[in-house]
Amino acid sequence: MVTLKDIAQKTQLSTATISRVLKEDMSLSVSPETREKVFAIAQELGYTKHLTKQQPDGYTRKIGILQWYTESRELDDLYYYSIRISLEQHALALGYDIVRCFHDNKSPLLKEVDALIAIGKFSQQQISELANLHKQLVFVDFDTLTDGYSCVTTDFNRSVIQVIDHYLHQGITEIGMIAGQEETYDKKMTLSDPRLRTFKQYLSERELYQERFVFTGPFTSQSGYQLMKEAIDSLKDDLPSAFFIANDSLAVGALRALQETQITVPNRVQIITFNDTPITRQVYPALSSITVFTEEMGIQAVDLVDAMLKKPTTYHPRMVKLGTQLTLRESSL
């Protein structure tokens, strides 16, 4: 078994110094280089005792969960609800306590946790504010790796290509899209839909992209209804025979608009949506969808936090990007 004495011999430091460095005693006057050397040699020798933090008897670590939606809005978007429920269940299974906040990044409860998972879209200012609260910070459904923070995201790029290829293999070259538009948590920044970016680029490379077939609005059912009505009214007989729709709520509204206008799905217009929440099976016809593995997103977020808390000095920011699956149902051929 590796001991502090083994590390001391390799570093030429006393066992007392080694012990204080591994316990992250910041009152100890040693250089950052020395600290890094101690941890590197400990890792090299396989010394792990310091990775299990000693807590007061009865203490259970807490993970804060910040949902960017309000509690009522979350119930209208089962995508984010599913992510939150999954990560809470996994955190509890690993022995953590949960502190949950809805749409309140200034809640004093968030100061009492050991790590924080933020679900949704946040501005640069909010990211900085959250980082000031906790170094152990993970974002879900938002790419923050370039900002220096770990995150869990979905492979939007490949997902969109799957949909387009499915239509192209049927010989369909006129493809429409209903894209989403959203703002950051504090409404200070409007975010472009990454699915639209890929949709435009992939079709443009094949000289098939048509701007008039693209309609953009909020990620709501009512918006989907209005946007499809706009497409029907403006395009008339030129309405594309296939649409990719950026989320399930938009798709449900778009389906209603098509049915009200007696445009049959999938015979006249095919629909493939994104997320694959339970609502895709509760409408008629059932919606084809890109299945996003929201439960796995929650699990991966908790695992990232767990790794941070167990190895705080050797952990580096990372991104977990999950693949998706095209699930075909009655709304497409």
Beta strands, then each sheet from edge to edge (+ up, - down):
strand 1: 62-67
strand 2: 97-102
strand 3: 115-119
strand 4: 137-140
strand 5: 150-154
strand 6: 175-183
strand 7: 190-191
strand 8: 214-218
strand 9: 242-245
strand 10: 270-275
strand 11: 288-291
strand 12: 319-322
strand 13: 325-327
sheet 1: 2+ 1+ 3+ 4+ 5+ 12+
sheet 2: 7+ 6- 8-
sheet 3: 7+ 6- 9- 10- 11- 13+
end
